[in-house]
């Protein structure tokens, strides 16, 4: 073979040539999208710890996967399609996956098995002070009210033609809890994992832009100026008993919540027990960072062009925004009820923190409150609904999993 023939063969077998073959252009579009996501994560700082990993996972999977080149791919959607197909001889066969897997397929096993989201929840539990919630148990009601968007978006997704499991996965975006959204979606609608993860984390990053207009629309200036009194001091014993009691009650009520609630409360017990400082530190830092790398990269890998570039993706992005906005409104409605029943002693702005984005949603409540009253310190009061939202989103996910998980 002459030199020209060798060069021609190398050119035709290269990844560049695949952009012009069959649907290879779709992969090129996804590569461009991955760079846009990297820009948002690095330059605009939209959830950078997760968005950078998701974007690079998307980049790697679309660089390595083309029509006719799947044997070289780092992630193989066709393997996971066989894994989920009940008529396939490889249904739920991790052995088949492992014998044909690329690097990102191995990473994705941790997502599919629910390992990464659960470990993220352990880190969240170790970093979270449940004291404000214990001091003011009524905050649980605000966390519950803020799940309104989950169920409104669920019915909206059904009306738009999504199946029940898919609609449940889309609705959970309204909980503003990325790990919970990933956990539920991998169980019910793994084919939608890419767009749902992007929507969930994007809206979490945009909380300071999305929530304040809704907060101003639903409250008066007088309400926003309400200064709340300091909550009572919570004892060490209460803080130790809380994760044990919540884990026992919630898991017995909804066994499907055990992975998320169990790990959340275990991490919190490490924090509060006073005898496991090393485990608490590891959960908050080293373990959290390692799992975040694997989780983000493997979620990004699912954003293969053939799955992501569709009308359904646009529907999911829109429904996710609707879910998040309604969840914020639901929490504020709960705050308004408490404002009325307390004789104006509770600032309704803390209701917006009932979504699960800890502690960003609580900080937004604080920031909006201080714009109208410089002496107002709502952060610790808003942390009660905020951590209640973490529990509430996990319970909502457990309920939907129990209904649609088969």
C-alpha positions as CSV (number, residue, x, y, z in Angstrom):
1,X,0.0,0.0,0.0
2,X,1.4,3.4,-1.0
3,X,1.8,6.3,1.4
4,X,-1.3,8.1,0.0
5,X,-3.4,4.9,0.6
6,X,-2.1,4.7,4.2
7,X,-3.0,8.3,4.8
8,X,-6.4,7.9,3.3
9,X,-7.1,4.8,5.4
10,X,-6.0,6.6,8.6
11,X,-8.2,9.5,7.7
12,X,-11.3,7.4,7.0
13,X,-10.8,5.5,10.3
14,X,-10.2,8.6,12.4
15,X,-12.8,10.1,14.6
16,X,-12.9,13.3,12.4
17,X,-14.3,11.4,9.5
18,X,-17.1,10.0,11.6
19,X,-18.6,13.5,11.9
20,X,-19.6,13.3,8.3
21,X,-20.9,9.7,8.4
22,X,-24.6,8.8,9.1
23,X,-25.5,10.7,12.3
24,X,-22.0,11.6,13.4
25,X,-22.9,15.3,13.2
26,X,-25.1,14.8,16.3
27,X,-22.0,13.8,18.3
28,X,-20.3,17.0,17.1
29,X,-23.3,19.0,18.4
30,X,-23.0,17.3,21.8
31,X,-19.3,18.1,21.9
32,X,-20.1,21.7,21.3
33,X,-22.7,21.5,24.1
34,X,-20.1,20.0,26.4
35,X,-17.9,23.0,25.9
36,X,-20.8,25.3,26.6
37,X,-21.4,23.5,29.9
38,X,-17.7,23.7,30.7
39,X,-17.9,27.5,30.1
40,X,-20.9,27.7,32.5
41,X,-19.2,25.7,35.1
42,X,-15.7,27.3,35.0
43,X,-16.5,30.9,33.9
44,X,-20.0,31.4,35.3
45,X,-19.5,29.1,38.3
46,X,-22.8,27.3,37.8
47,X,-22.4,24.3,40.2
48,X,-18.8,23.9,39.0
49,X,-18.0,20.8,41.1
50,X,-20.6,18.8,39.3
51,X,-21.1,20.6,35.9
52,X,-17.4,20.4,35.0
53,X,-17.5,16.6,35.5
54,X,-20.8,16.2,33.7
55,X,-19.6,18.3,30.8
56,X,-16.3,16.4,30.5
57,X,-18.1,13.0,30.7
58,X,-20.3,14.2,27.9
59,X,-17.3,15.2,25.9
60,X,-15.5,11.9,26.4
61,X,-18.5,9.7,25.6
62,X,-19.3,11.6,22.4
63,X,-15.7,11.8,21.3
64,X,-15.4,8.0,21.6
65,X,-18.8,6.8,20.4
66,X,-19.8,7.0,16.7
67,X,-21.8,4.8,14.4
68,X,-19.6,1.9,13.5
69,X,-17.0,2.8,16.2
70,X,-18.8,1.7,19.3
71,X,-16.2,-1.0,20.0
72,X,-13.8,1.9,20.9
73,X,-16.3,3.8,23.1
74,X,-15.8,4.6,26.7
75,X,-19.6,4.3,27.3
76,X,-22.0,1.9,25.5
77,X,-25.7,2.8,25.6
78,X,-26.5,-0.4,23.7
79,X,-25.1,-2.5,26.6
80,X,-27.3,-0.7,29.1
81,X,-30.3,-1.0,26.7
82,X,-29.8,-4.8,26.9
83,X,-29.4,-4.6,30.6
84,X,-32.8,-3.0,30.9
85,X,-34.6,-5.1,28.3
86,X,-36.6,-7.9,30.0
87,X,-36.6,-9.9,26.8
88,X,-32.8,-9.7,26.5
89,X,-30.7,-12.6,27.7
90,X,-28.5,-10.0,29.3
91,X,-31.3,-8.4,31.4
92,X,-29.8,-7.1,34.7
93,X,-26.5,-8.9,33.8
94,X,-23.6,-6.9,35.2
95,X,-21.3,-9.7,34.0
96,X,-22.2,-8.9,30.4
97,X,-21.7,-5.2,31.0
98,X,-18.3,-5.8,32.6
99,X,-17.1,-8.1,29.8
100,X,-17.8,-5.4,27.2
101,X,-17.5,-2.2,29.1
102,X,-15.5,0.9,28.5
103,X,-14.1,3.0,31.3
104,X,-17.2,5.1,31.8
105,X,-19.5,2.0,31.8
106,X,-17.6,0.9,34.9
107,X,-18.2,4.4,36.4
108,X,-21.9,4.2,35.5
109,X,-22.3,0.9,37.5
110,X,-22.1,3.0,40.7
111,X,-24.9,5.3,39.4
112,X,-27.1,2.4,38.3
113,X,-26.7,0.6,41.5
114,X,-27.6,3.7,43.5
115,X,-24.2,3.8,45.2
116,X,-23.0,7.3,44.3
117,X,-26.2,9.3,45.2
118,X,-26.4,7.5,48.5
119,X,-22.8,8.3,49.4
120,X,-23.4,11.9,48.4
121,X,-26.3,12.0,50.9
122,X,-23.9,10.6,53.5
123,X,-21.6,13.6,52.9
124,X,-24.6,16.0,53.0
125,X,-25.7,14.5,56.3
126,X,-22.2,15.0,57.7
127,X,-22.2,18.6,56.6
128,X,-25.7,19.6,57.8
129,X,-26.8,20.9,61.2
130,X,-30.3,19.7,61.8
131,X,-30.5,21.9,64.9
132,X,-32.8,24.5,63.4
133,X,-35.2,21.8,62.3
134,X,-35.2,20.2,65.7
135,X,-35.7,23.6,67.4
136,X,-38.7,24.4,65.1
137,X,-40.3,21.1,64.0
138,X,-43.0,23.1,62.1
139,X,-40.3,23.6,59.5
140,X,-41.1,20.1,58.3
141,X,-44.4,21.4,57.0
142,X,-42.5,24.0,54.8
143,X,-40.3,21.2,53.4
144,X,-43.4,19.2,52.6
145,X,-45.1,22.2,51.0
146,X,-42.1,22.8,48.8
147,X,-42.6,19.4,47.1
148,X,-45.7,20.7,45.4
149,X,-43.8,21.3,42.2
150,X,-42.8,17.6,42.0
151,X,-46.4,16.4,41.7
152,X,-47.6,19.3,39.5
153,X,-44.7,18.6,37.0
154,X,-45.5,14.9,37.2
155,X,-49.0,15.4,35.9
156,X,-47.7,17.9,33.4
157,X,-45.3,15.4,32.0
158,X,-48.0,12.8,31.8
159,X,-50.1,15.2,29.7
160,X,-47.1,15.8,27.4
161,X,-46.9,12.1,26.6
162,X,-44.3,10.8,29.0
163,X,-44.8,7.4,30.8
164,X,-45.5,7.3,34.5
165,X,-41.9,6.4,35.5
166,X,-40.5,9.0,33.2
167,X,-43.0,11.7,34.5
168,X,-42.0,10.8,38.1
169,X,-38.3,11.2,37.2
170,X,-39.0,14.6,35.6
171,X,-41.2,15.8,38.5
172,X,-38.5,15.2,41.1
173,X,-36.5,18.0,39.5
174,X,-38.8,20.2,41.5
175,X,-37.2,19.0,44.7
176,X,-34.0,20.8,43.7
177,X,-32.0,17.8,44.8
178,X,-29.5,16.6,42.2
179,X,-28.5,13.3,43.9
180,X,-32.2,12.4,44.5
181,X,-33.1,13.2,40.9
182,X,-30.2,11.0,39.7
183,X,-31.1,8.2,42.1
184,X,-34.8,8.1,41.1
185,X,-34.1,8.5,37.3
186,X,-31.6,5.6,37.2
187,X,-34.3,3.4,38.8
188,X,-37.3,4.5,36.7
189,X,-36.1,6.2,33.5
190,X,-32.3,5.9,32.9
191,X,-32.7,6.9,29.3
192,X,-33.6,10.4,30.5
193,X,-30.7,10.7,33.0
194,X,-28.6,13.2,31.0
195,X,-31.2,15.9,30.5
196,X,-32.8,15.5,34.0
197,X,-29.4,15.8,35.7
198,X,-28.5,18.9,33.6
199,X,-31.9,20.5,34.4
200,X,-31.7,19.6,38.2
201,X,-28.2,21.0,38.7
202,X,-28.7,24.0,36.4
203,X,-31.8,25.2,38.3
204,X,-30.0,24.6,41.6
205,X,-27.3,26.9,40.4
206,X,-29.8,29.5,39.2
207,X,-31.7,29.7,42.6
208,X,-30.5,33.3,43.2
209,X,-32.1,34.3,39.9
210,X,-35.2,32.1,39.9
211,X,-36.5,32.5,43.5
212,X,-36.4,36.2,44.4
213,X,-39.0,37.3,41.7
214,X,-41.4,34.6,43.0
215,X,-40.7,35.6,46.6
216,X,-41.5,39.3,45.9
217,X,-44.6,38.4,43.9
218,X,-46.1,36.3,46.7
219,X,-45.2,38.5,49.7
220,X,-45.8,42.1,50.8
221,X,-43.0,44.4,51.9
222,X,-44.4,44.3,55.4
223,X,-44.1,40.5,55.5
224,X,-40.6,40.6,54.1
225,X,-39.6,42.9,57.0
226,X,-40.7,40.6,59.8
227,X,-37.8,39.9,62.2
228,X,-37.9,36.5,63.7
229,X,-36.8,35.7,67.3
230,X,-33.9,33.4,68.1
231,X,-34.8,29.7,68.2
232,X,-34.2,27.7,71.3
233,X,-30.9,26.0,72.0
234,X,-30.9,22.3,70.9
235,X,-29.2,19.8,73.2
236,X,-26.5,17.3,72.2
237,X,-28.8,14.4,73.1
238,X,-31.5,15.7,70.8
239,X,-29.1,16.0,67.9
240,X,-27.9,12.4,68.4
241,X,-31.4,11.0,68.7
242,X,-32.7,12.8,65.7
243,X,-31.0,10.8,62.9
244,X,-31.8,7.5,64.6
245,X,-35.5,8.4,65.1
246,X,-35.9,9.9,61.5
247,X,-34.2,6.9,59.9
248,X,-36.4,4.4,61.8
249,X,-39.7,6.2,61.2
250,X,-39.1,7.1,57.5
251,X,-37.7,3.8,56.4
252,X,-40.4,1.8,58.1
253,X,-43.0,4.1,56.4
254,X,-41.3,4.0,53.0
255,X,-38.7,1.2,52.7
256,X,-37.7,2.5,49.2
257,X,-36.2,5.6,50.9
258,X,-33.7,3.5,52.8
259,X,-30.6,4.1,50.7
260,X,-31.0,7.9,50.7
261,X,-32.4,8.5,54.2
262,X,-30.2,5.9,55.7
263,X,-27.0,7.4,54.4
264,X,-28.2,11.0,55.1
265,X,-28.8,10.1,58.7
266,X,-25.7,8.0,59.1
267,X,-23.6,11.0,57.9
268,X,-25.4,13.2,60.4
269,X,-24.8,10.7,63.2
270,X,-21.1,10.8,62.4
271,X,-21.3,14.6,62.8
272,X,-23.2,14.8,66.0
273,X,-22.0,11.7,68.0
274,X,-18.8,13.4,69.1
275,X,-16.8,10.2,68.8
276,X,-16.5,9.8,65.0
277,X,-14.8,13.0,64.0
278,X,-12.5,11.2,61.5
279,X,-15.5,9.5,59.8
280,X,-17.4,12.8,59.7
281,X,-14.4,14.6,58.2
282,X,-13.9,11.9,55.6
283,X,-17.6,11.9,54.6
284,X,-17.6,15.7,54.3
285,X,-14.4,16.0,52.3
286,X,-12.4,13.1,50.8
287,X,-15.3,10.7,50.2
288,X,-17.6,13.5,49.0
289,X,-15.0,14.7,46.5
290,X,-14.2,11.3,45.2
291,X,-17.8,10.3,44.7
292,X,-18.6,13.6,43.1
293,X,-16.0,12.9,40.4
294,X,-17.4,9.5,39.6
295,X,-21.0,10.6,39.8
296,X,-20.6,13.7,37.6
297,X,-18.4,12.0,34.9
298,X,-20.7,8.9,34.6
299,X,-23.9,11.0,34.4
300,X,-22.3,13.1,31.7
301,X,-21.4,10.0,29.8
302,X,-25.1,9.2,29.4
303,X,-25.5,12.3,27.2
304,X,-24.9,10.4,24.0
305,X,-26.1,12.4,21.1
306,X,-28.6,9.8,19.9
307,X,-30.4,10.0,23.3
308,X,-30.0,13.6,24.2
309,X,-30.8,15.5,21.0
310,X,-34.6,15.2,21.0
311,X,-37.8,17.1,21.6
312,X,-38.2,15.3,24.9
313,X,-35.0,17.0,26.2
314,X,-36.6,20.4,25.6
315,X,-39.8,19.3,27.3
316,X,-37.8,18.2,30.3
317,X,-35.9,21.5,30.6
318,X,-39.2,23.4,30.5
319,X,-41.0,21.0,32.9
320,X,-38.0,21.2,35.3
321,X,-38.2,25.0,35.4
322,X,-42.0,24.8,36.1
323,X,-41.4,22.2,38.8
324,X,-38.8,24.3,40.5
325,X,-40.9,27.5,40.3
326,X,-44.0,25.8,41.7
327,X,-42.0,24.1,44.5
328,X,-40.7,27.6,45.5
329,X,-44.3,28.9,45.4
330,X,-45.5,25.9,47.5
331,X,-42.9,26.6,50.2
332,X,-43.9,30.3,50.2
333,X,-47.6,29.3,50.5
334,X,-46.7,27.3,53.6
335,X,-44.8,30.3,54.9
336,X,-47.8,32.6,54.3
337,X,-50.0,30.2,56.3
338,X,-47.5,30.2,59.2
339,X,-47.3,34.0,59.0
340,X,-51.0,34.2,59.4
341,X,-51.4,31.6,62.1
342,X,-48.4,33.0,64.2
343,X,-49.9,36.5,64.2
344,X,-47.2,37.8,61.9
345,X,-44.3,36.4,63.9
346,X,-42.9,34.1,61.1
347,X,-41.4,35.7,58.0
348,X,-42.9,33.8,55.0
349,X,-39.7,34.2,53.0
350,X,-38.2,31.2,54.9
351,X,-40.8,29.0,53.0
352,X,-38.8,29.4,49.8
353,X,-36.0,27.5,51.5
354,X,-38.2,24.4,51.6
355,X,-36.5,23.2,48.4
356,X,-33.6,20.8,49.0
357,X,-30.7,23.0,47.7
358,X,-28.7,23.3,51.0
359,X,-27.6,25.9,52.0
360,X,-28.1,28.1,48.9
361,X,-31.9,28.4,49.2
362,X,-31.6,29.4,52.9
363,X,-29.0,32.1,51.8
364,X,-31.4,33.5,49.2
365,X,-34.1,33.8,52.0
366,X,-31.5,35.7,54.1
367,X,-30.5,38.0,51.3
368,X,-34.0,38.9,50.2
369,X,-35.0,39.5,53.8
370,X,-32.0,41.8,54.5
371,X,-32.9,44.0,51.5
372,X,-36.0,45.1,53.3
373,X,-34.7,45.0,56.9
374,X,-31.0,45.4,57.5
375,X,-31.3,43.9,61.0
376,X,-33.0,40.8,59.8
377,X,-31.1,37.5,60.1
378,X,-33.2,34.7,58.6
379,X,-30.4,32.3,57.7
380,X,-30.7,29.9,60.7
381,X,-34.5,30.1,60.6
382,X,-34.4,29.3,56.9
383,X,-32.1,26.3,57.5
384,X,-34.9,24.5,59.2
385,X,-37.1,24.3,56.1
386,X,-34.0,23.8,54.0
387,X,-32.9,20.6,55.7
388,X,-36.6,19.6,55.9
389,X,-36.6,19.9,52.1
390,X,-33.7,17.4,51.9
391,X,-35.8,14.9,53.8
392,X,-38.9,15.8,51.9
393,X,-37.4,15.3,48.5
394,X,-36.0,11.9,49.5
395,X,-39.5,10.9,50.9
396,X,-41.1,12.2,47.6
397,X,-38.7,10.1,45.6
398,X,-39.3,7.1,47.8
399,X,-43.1,7.4,47.3
400,X,-42.7,7.7,43.5
401,X,-40.3,4.7,43.5
402,X,-42.8,2.7,45.5
403,X,-45.6,3.5,43.0
404,X,-43.7,3.1,39.8
405,X,-40.8,0.9,40.7
406,X,-42.6,-2.3,40.0
